[in-house]
Amino acid sequence: MKNHQVKLNDKQVEFLVKCIDITQETQSIKPDKSEAEVIRKLTNIQQDIEDDKVSGDLIFFDLN
């Protein structure tokens, strides 16, 4: 089996995760182990993207 690399920007990752979520809600899909790993990695990347967005909106004050 060949391994392929794909470059995705943040918006594309978010879109793919949304598609996966919708598909899992509307259809009873059962991903195999390798597919579940890809879903987990994409979800982790998407969470990092969301964390970066939120942390960019926060302002930290040094009150010491």
N, CA, C and O of each residue as an XYZ file, in Angstrom:
256
protein
N       0.841     -1.179      0.000
C       0.000      0.000      0.000
C       0.886      1.243      0.000
O       1.864      1.325      0.744
N       0.532      2.197     -0.839
C       1.291      3.433     -0.933
C       0.841      4.417      0.139
O      -0.326      4.441      0.529
N       1.771      5.214      0.602
C       1.447      6.329      1.490
C       1.455      7.601      0.662
O       2.344      7.806     -0.165
N       0.479      8.444      0.881
C       0.385      9.699      0.156
C       0.407     10.850      1.149
O      -0.126     10.742      2.254
N       1.018     11.932      0.754
C       1.026     13.125      1.576
C       0.185     14.184      0.891
O       0.236     14.354     -0.327
N      -0.585     14.888      1.696
C      -1.448     15.943      1.181
C      -1.219     17.176      2.041
O      -1.200     17.089      3.268
N      -1.047     18.312      1.402
C      -0.897     19.564      2.126
C      -2.262     20.237      2.192
O      -2.913     20.447      1.168
N      -2.683     20.569      3.393
C      -3.975     21.212      3.605
C      -3.775     22.488      4.407
O      -2.948     22.536      5.317
N      -4.531     23.514      4.066
C      -4.498     24.711      4.902
C      -5.540     24.559      6.007
O      -6.310     23.598      6.009
N      -5.564     25.498      6.938
C      -6.453     25.413      8.096
C      -7.918     25.290      7.685
O      -8.668     24.500      8.258
N      -8.312     26.069      6.703
C      -9.709     26.058      6.259
C     -10.087     24.688      5.686
O     -11.197     24.207      5.915
N      -9.183     24.068      4.955
C      -9.450     22.754      4.379
C      -9.565     21.682      5.464
O     -10.412     20.794      5.372
N      -8.718     21.765      6.487
C      -8.799     20.813      7.596
C     -10.145     20.959      8.303
O     -10.811     19.963      8.584
N     -10.542     22.191      8.589
C     -11.820     22.430      9.253
C     -12.975     21.869      8.416
O     -13.901     21.268      8.961
N     -12.922     22.063      7.105
C     -13.957     21.552      6.211
C     -14.017     20.022      6.265
O     -15.100     19.448      6.377
N     -12.869     19.370      6.188
C     -12.845     17.910      6.229
C     -13.392     17.365      7.542
O     -14.127     16.377      7.543
N     -13.043     17.992      8.650
C     -13.541     17.541      9.948
C     -15.053     17.722     10.023
O     -15.755     16.856     10.545
N     -15.556     18.836      9.509
C     -17.010     19.042      9.472
C     -17.692     17.971      8.628
O     -18.737     17.447      9.013
N     -17.106     17.648      7.485
C     -17.672     16.606      6.617
C     -17.692     15.255      7.326
O     -18.675     14.518      7.242
N     -16.618     14.937      8.015
C     -16.546     13.674      8.758
C     -17.619     13.655      9.839
O     -18.317     12.654     10.002
N     -17.756     14.759     10.585
C     -18.764     14.829     11.639
C     -20.168     14.633     11.082
O     -20.960     13.875     11.642
N     -20.476     15.309      9.988
C     -21.805     15.191      9.370
C     -22.046     13.762      8.901
O     -23.129     13.213      9.104
N     -21.052     13.171      8.284
C     -21.192     11.807      7.781
C     -21.413     10.820      8.919
O     -22.234      9.910      8.807
N     -20.688     10.998     10.002
C     -20.851     10.094     11.145
C     -22.222     10.251     11.781
O     -22.773      9.281     12.301
N     -22.786     11.459     11.748
C     -24.106     11.694     12.323
C     -25.224     11.155     11.437
O     -26.221     10.640     11.942
N     -25.066     11.269     10.128
C     -26.157     10.922      9.221
C     -26.090      9.498      8.687
O     -27.097      8.968      8.216
N     -24.936      8.878      8.753
C     -24.771      7.514      8.256
C     -24.054      6.696      9.309
O     -23.253      7.218     10.085
N     -24.347      5.425      9.325
C     -23.657      4.572     10.293
C     -22.393      4.014      9.637
O     -22.372      2.881      9.157
N     -21.342      4.837      9.629
C     -20.076      4.396      9.050
C     -19.218      3.790     10.146
O     -19.261      4.208     11.303
N     -18.457      2.819      9.761
C     -17.566      2.135     10.688
C     -16.157      2.182     10.114
O     -15.754      1.279      9.381
N     -15.396      3.242     10.446
C     -14.036      3.332      9.907
C     -13.152      2.216     10.447
O     -13.264      1.823     11.608
N     -12.264      1.708      9.578
C     -11.310      0.713     10.054
C     -10.212      1.427     10.848
O     -10.249      2.647     11.007
N      -9.258      0.677     11.335
C      -8.229      1.233     12.223
C      -7.441      2.368     11.559
O      -7.207      3.403     12.184
N      -7.035      2.183     10.310
C      -6.234      3.211      9.639
C      -7.079      4.456      9.352
O      -6.581      5.577      9.449
N      -8.340      4.266      9.003
C      -9.231      5.404      8.768
C      -9.504      6.163     10.065
O      -9.543      7.393     10.079
N      -9.691      5.425     11.141
C      -9.912      6.058     12.437
C      -8.694      6.880     12.855
O      -8.841      7.932     13.476
N      -7.500      6.409     12.519
C      -6.266      7.136     12.832
C      -6.217      8.457     12.068
O      -5.835      9.485     12.628
N      -6.600      8.434     10.799
C      -6.629      9.660      9.994
C      -7.637     10.640     10.577
O      -7.355     11.833     10.688
N      -8.806     10.143     10.947
C      -9.838     10.990     11.550
C      -9.323     11.605     12.848
O      -9.529     12.793     13.100
N      -8.660     10.804     13.662
C      -8.110     11.299     14.932
C      -7.062     12.385     14.686
O      -7.066     13.410     15.368
N      -6.174     12.173     13.728
C      -5.135     13.167     13.428
C      -5.752     14.465     12.912
O      -5.351     15.552     13.327
N      -6.727     14.353     12.007
C      -7.385     15.553     11.490
C      -8.111     16.303     12.603
O      -8.077     17.532     12.657
N      -8.759     15.563     13.480
C      -9.472     16.186     14.594
C      -8.501     16.907     15.518
O      -8.794     18.010     15.980
N      -7.352     16.303     15.794
C      -6.339     16.954     16.633
C      -5.805     18.224     15.977
O      -5.614     19.240     16.645
N      -5.566     18.161     14.671
C      -5.088     19.346     13.948
C      -6.140     20.443     14.003
O      -5.823     21.610     14.234
N      -7.396     20.060     13.790
C      -8.493     21.037     13.827
C      -8.615     21.667     15.212
O      -8.879     22.864     15.326
N      -8.427     20.875     16.262
C      -8.477     21.411     17.625
C      -7.328     22.398     17.852
O      -7.519     23.431     18.494
N      -6.146     22.089     17.336
C      -5.016     23.021     17.441
C      -5.324     24.334     16.720
O      -4.977     25.410     17.206
N      -5.978     24.238     15.559
C      -6.360     25.433     14.804
C      -7.323     26.281     15.630
O      -7.162     27.497     15.727
N      -8.330     25.627     16.228
C      -9.299     26.343     17.059
C      -8.627     26.975     18.272
O      -8.936     28.109     18.637
N      -7.707     26.241     18.896
C      -6.980     26.779     20.055
C      -6.176     28.009     19.667
O      -6.129     28.984     20.418
N      -5.543     27.971     18.497
C      -4.767     29.120     18.020
C      -5.669     30.325     17.778
O      -5.294     31.459     18.078
N      -6.862     30.073     17.233
C      -7.806     31.165     16.997
C      -8.222     31.808     18.315
O      -8.248     33.033     18.435
N      -8.545     30.983     19.295
C      -8.994     31.493     20.595
C      -7.860     32.214     21.307
O      -8.061     33.294     21.862
N      -6.671     31.623     21.297
C      -5.555     32.258     22.008
C      -5.156     33.558     21.328
O      -4.631     34.457     21.985
N      -5.389     33.675     20.042
C      -5.104     34.923     19.343
C      -6.047     36.030     19.736
O      -5.717     37.209     19.605
N      -7.234     35.658     20.222
C      -8.225     36.640     20.646
C      -8.046     37.068     22.095
O      -8.621     38.067     22.526
N      -7.251     36.315     22.849
C      -7.078     36.615     24.260
C      -5.958     37.628     24.462
O      -4.967     37.646     23.731
N      -6.142     38.452     25.457
C      -5.109     39.412     25.845
C      -4.669     39.053     27.250
O      -5.499     38.921     28.149
N      -3.373     38.895     27.445
C      -2.851     38.529     28.750
C      -2.230     39.756     29.416
O      -1.467     40.500     28.800
N      -2.575     39.944     30.679
C      -2.041     41.040     31.444
C      -1.175     40.482     32.564
O      -1.573     39.545     33.256
N      -0.018     41.047     32.738
C       0.842     40.674     33.846
C       0.468     41.549     35.025
O       0.764     42.744     35.042
N      -0.185     40.948     36.015
C      -0.669     41.705     37.166
C       0.306     41.685     38.332
O      -0.045     42.089     39.441
N       1.507     41.226     38.096
C       2.504     41.190     39.184
C       3.219     42.489     39.312
O       4.087     42.634     40.172
